[in-house]
Amino acid sequence: MENNLEGKVVIITGASSGIGEATALMLAERGAKVVLGARRLDRLEMLAARITQAGGDAAYARTDVKRRNDLSDLVMLANERYGKLDVLINNAGIGPISPLDELRVEDWEEMIDINIKGVLYGIAAALPVFRKQGFGHFINIASTAGHRIVPTMAVYAGTKFAVRAISEGLRQEAGEKLRVTIISPGIIHTDFADSMTNPEMKAQIIDTRDKLAIPPDAIARAIAFAIEQPANVDVNEIIVRPTAQS
């Protein structure tokens, strides 16, 4: 099979660790030019250096997806550096889960700002570019929490249901030139628990992760699979979870 990733220009948000980092490494290794965005500039610099040392091609910029301009700048960077944009992976996300009774309203707002508005800002930045080019692919990272609601995850699940709804609406409006993929990971071995403010929840999630989680490359492979399909094939939704996850 020909390598449909060769020369593709791919933006990845939340690229400094976890799924974003694994995806950047895998796509770059397969010949894609990756444009990395995340809040931790030092991590981005190290990742970009790793990619270029291995013979890949990477650009990066400090990106806070809560700021619309940061996403516009990231898309502009891709265009200026590589002359086009093939794929935008809206991957940045947080999950400070807790029971609603705790009223951690700041956490709720942060999840809405990053998990929903961050995706919308990404769409707003890339959609006009994709329309103008006549091609483009959105890959939005949701979660199995966007399919199944459990206690303590009400707001987080709400944000991931929203990502799926927005993505499906976008797919229906996209027409025959643009592709839209939703990827819903289950329990993945990342630093996802870092954003949690409830110590009990944090300990519980870390324990579950250590027992069950699969590595971030599992999601990177799913992303690569969606991208490398022929232009007239749109893989709309992929759920990837540990075999042992209920």
C-alpha positions as CSV (number, residue, x, y, z in Angstrom):
1,M,0.0,0.0,0.0
2,E,1.3,3.4,-0.8
3,N,2.2,5.6,2.1
4,N,-0.6,8.2,2.2
5,L,1.1,9.9,5.2
6,E,4.2,11.0,3.2
7,G,4.3,14.8,3.0
8,K,1.0,15.3,4.8
9,V,1.0,18.4,7.0
10,V,-0.6,17.6,10.4
11,I,-1.4,19.9,13.3
12,I,-1.6,18.2,16.7
13,T,-2.9,20.1,19.8
14,G,-2.0,18.8,23.2
15,A,1.2,17.5,21.6
16,S,3.5,17.7,24.6
17,S,2.6,14.3,26.1
18,G,0.4,11.2,26.0
19,I,-1.7,10.7,22.8
20,G,-0.5,13.9,21.2
21,E,3.2,13.0,21.6
22,A,2.8,9.4,20.5
23,T,0.9,10.5,17.5
24,A,3.5,13.2,16.6
25,L,6.3,10.6,16.7
26,M,4.4,7.9,14.7
27,L,3.2,10.3,12.0
28,A,6.6,11.9,11.6
29,E,8.2,8.5,11.4
30,R,5.9,7.7,8.5
31,G,6.8,10.9,6.6
32,A,4.2,13.5,7.8
33,K,5.3,17.0,8.6
34,V,4.0,17.7,12.1
35,V,3.1,21.0,13.6
36,L,2.9,20.7,17.4
37,G,0.9,22.9,19.8
38,A,0.7,22.6,23.6
39,R,1.1,24.9,26.7
40,R,4.5,23.4,27.8
41,L,7.0,24.9,25.5
42,D,10.0,23.0,26.9
43,R,8.2,19.7,26.2
44,L,7.4,20.8,22.6
45,E,11.1,21.8,22.0
46,M,12.3,18.4,23.2
47,L,9.7,16.5,21.1
48,A,10.5,18.6,18.0
49,A,14.2,17.9,18.5
50,R,13.6,14.2,18.8
51,I,11.6,14.2,15.6
52,T,14.2,16.2,13.6
53,Q,17.1,14.1,15.0
54,A,15.3,11.0,13.7
55,G,15.1,12.6,10.2
56,G,11.5,13.9,10.5
57,D,10.1,17.4,10.0
58,A,8.5,19.3,12.9
59,A,7.4,22.9,13.7
60,Y,5.9,24.0,17.0
61,A,4.4,26.9,18.9
62,R,3.2,27.4,22.5
63,T,-0.6,26.9,22.2
64,D,-3.3,27.3,24.8
65,V,-6.5,26.1,23.1
66,K,-8.5,28.4,25.4
67,R,-7.2,31.2,23.3
68,R,-8.7,31.4,19.9
69,N,-5.7,33.4,18.5
70,D,-3.3,30.6,19.5
71,L,-5.1,28.2,17.2
72,S,-5.2,30.7,14.4
73,D,-1.5,31.3,14.8
74,L,-0.8,27.5,14.8
75,V,-2.7,27.1,11.5
76,M,-0.8,30.1,10.1
77,L,2.5,28.5,11.1
78,A,1.6,25.3,9.3
79,N,0.6,27.3,6.2
80,E,3.7,29.6,6.2
81,R,6.1,26.7,6.9
82,Y,4.7,24.1,4.6
83,G,2.3,25.9,2.3
84,K,-0.8,23.8,3.2
85,L,-2.6,21.9,6.0
86,D,-3.9,18.4,5.5
87,V,-5.1,17.4,9.0
88,L,-6.0,19.1,12.2
89,I,-6.0,16.8,15.3
90,N,-8.0,18.4,18.1
91,N,-6.4,16.4,20.9
92,A,-5.9,18.8,23.8
93,G,-8.2,17.9,26.7
94,I,-8.4,17.7,30.5
95,G,-10.5,15.6,32.9
96,P,-10.7,16.9,36.5
97,I,-13.6,14.7,37.4
98,S,-15.5,14.9,40.7
99,P,-19.0,14.4,42.1
100,L,-21.3,17.3,41.1
101,D,-22.0,17.8,44.9
102,E,-18.5,19.1,45.3
103,L,-19.4,22.1,43.1
104,R,-16.0,22.4,41.6
105,V,-17.3,25.0,39.2
106,E,-13.8,26.2,38.1
107,D,-13.1,22.6,37.0
108,W,-16.3,22.5,35.0
109,E,-15.5,25.7,33.3
110,E,-12.0,24.6,32.5
111,M,-13.3,21.4,30.9
112,I,-15.8,23.3,28.8
113,D,-13.1,25.9,27.8
114,I,-10.5,23.3,26.8
115,N,-12.6,20.2,25.7
116,I,-15.4,22.0,23.8
117,K,-14.3,25.5,23.0
118,G,-10.8,24.4,22.2
119,V,-12.2,22.1,19.6
120,L,-14.4,24.8,18.2
121,Y,-11.5,27.2,18.0
122,G,-9.5,24.6,16.1
123,I,-12.4,24.1,13.7
124,A,-12.7,27.9,13.3
125,A,-9.0,28.3,12.5
126,A,-8.7,25.4,10.0
127,L,-12.1,25.3,8.3
128,P,-11.6,28.4,6.0
129,V,-8.1,27.0,5.1
130,F,-9.6,23.6,4.2
131,R,-12.4,25.2,2.2
132,K,-9.9,27.3,0.2
133,Q,-7.6,24.4,-0.5
134,G,-10.5,22.0,-1.4
135,F,-9.2,19.3,1.0
136,G,-8.7,18.7,4.7
137,H,-9.3,16.3,7.6
138,F,-10.5,17.0,11.1
139,I,-9.7,14.4,13.8
140,N,-11.4,15.2,17.1
141,I,-10.4,13.2,20.2
142,A,-13.5,12.4,22.3
143,S,-13.6,9.5,24.8
144,T,-15.5,6.4,25.8
145,A,-17.0,8.8,28.3
146,G,-18.8,10.3,25.3
147,H,-20.6,7.0,24.9
148,R,-21.2,5.9,28.5
149,I,-21.9,8.1,31.5
150,V,-20.7,7.1,35.0
151,P,-20.9,8.9,38.4
152,T,-18.2,11.7,38.9
153,M,-17.9,12.1,35.1
154,A,-21.1,14.1,34.4
155,V,-19.4,17.3,33.2
156,Y,-16.4,15.5,31.5
157,A,-18.8,13.1,29.7
158,G,-20.9,16.2,28.7
159,T,-17.9,17.8,27.1
160,K,-17.1,14.6,25.2
161,F,-20.7,14.1,24.1
162,A,-20.5,17.6,22.8
163,V,-17.3,16.8,20.8
164,R,-19.1,13.9,19.2
165,A,-22.2,16.0,18.4
166,I,-20.1,18.9,16.9
167,S,-18.0,16.5,14.9
168,E,-21.0,14.7,13.4
169,G,-22.6,18.1,12.6
170,L,-19.4,19.2,11.0
171,R,-19.2,15.9,9.0
172,Q,-22.7,16.4,7.6
173,E,-21.9,20.0,6.6
174,A,-18.4,19.2,5.3
175,G,-19.4,18.1,1.8
176,E,-17.5,15.8,-0.4
177,K,-14.0,17.3,0.0
178,L,-13.5,17.4,3.8
179,R,-13.2,14.5,6.1
180,V,-14.1,14.3,9.8
181,T,-13.1,11.6,12.3
182,I,-14.0,11.1,15.9
183,I,-11.6,9.0,18.0
184,S,-12.9,7.8,21.4
185,P,-10.1,6.4,23.6
186,G,-10.8,4.3,26.7
187,I,-8.3,4.1,29.5
188,I,-4.9,5.1,28.0
189,H,-1.6,5.3,29.9
190,T,-1.1,9.1,30.0
191,D,-0.8,11.9,32.6
192,F,-4.5,12.5,32.2
193,A,-4.9,12.3,36.1
194,D,-2.6,15.4,36.5
195,S,-5.5,17.7,35.9
196,M,-7.6,16.2,38.7
197,T,-8.2,18.3,41.8
198,N,-10.1,15.7,43.8
199,P,-7.4,13.6,45.5
200,E,-9.6,10.5,45.9
201,M,-10.6,10.5,42.2
202,K,-7.0,11.1,41.2
203,A,-5.8,8.1,43.2
204,Q,-8.7,5.9,41.9
205,I,-8.0,6.9,38.2
206,I,-4.2,6.3,38.6
207,D,-4.9,2.9,40.2
208,T,-7.3,1.9,37.3
209,R,-4.8,3.2,34.8
210,D,-2.0,1.2,36.2
211,K,-4.1,-2.0,36.1
212,L,-5.8,-1.6,32.8
213,A,-4.4,1.1,30.5
214,I,-3.1,0.6,27.0
215,P,-0.3,2.8,25.6
216,P,-1.0,6.0,23.7
217,D,0.4,4.4,20.5
218,A,-2.8,2.4,20.3
219,I,-4.6,5.7,19.6
220,A,-1.8,7.0,17.3
221,R,-2.3,3.9,15.1
222,A,-6.0,4.6,14.9
223,I,-5.3,8.2,13.9
224,A,-2.8,7.1,11.3
225,F,-5.3,4.5,9.9
226,A,-8.0,7.3,9.5
227,I,-5.5,9.6,7.8
228,E,-4.0,7.2,5.3
229,Q,-7.3,6.1,3.7
230,P,-7.9,7.3,0.1
231,A,-9.5,10.8,-0.1
232,N,-12.9,9.4,-0.9
233,V,-12.9,7.2,2.3
234,D,-13.9,8.9,5.5
235,V,-13.5,6.8,8.7
236,N,-16.1,8.6,10.9
237,E,-15.6,7.1,14.3
238,I,-13.3,4.7,16.1
239,I,-13.5,3.5,19.7
240,V,-10.3,2.1,21.1
241,R,-10.3,0.7,24.6
242,P,-8.4,-1.9,26.6
243,T,-9.7,-5.4,26.0
244,A,-10.2,-5.6,29.8
245,Q,-12.2,-2.3,30.1
246,S,-15.9,-2.9,30.8
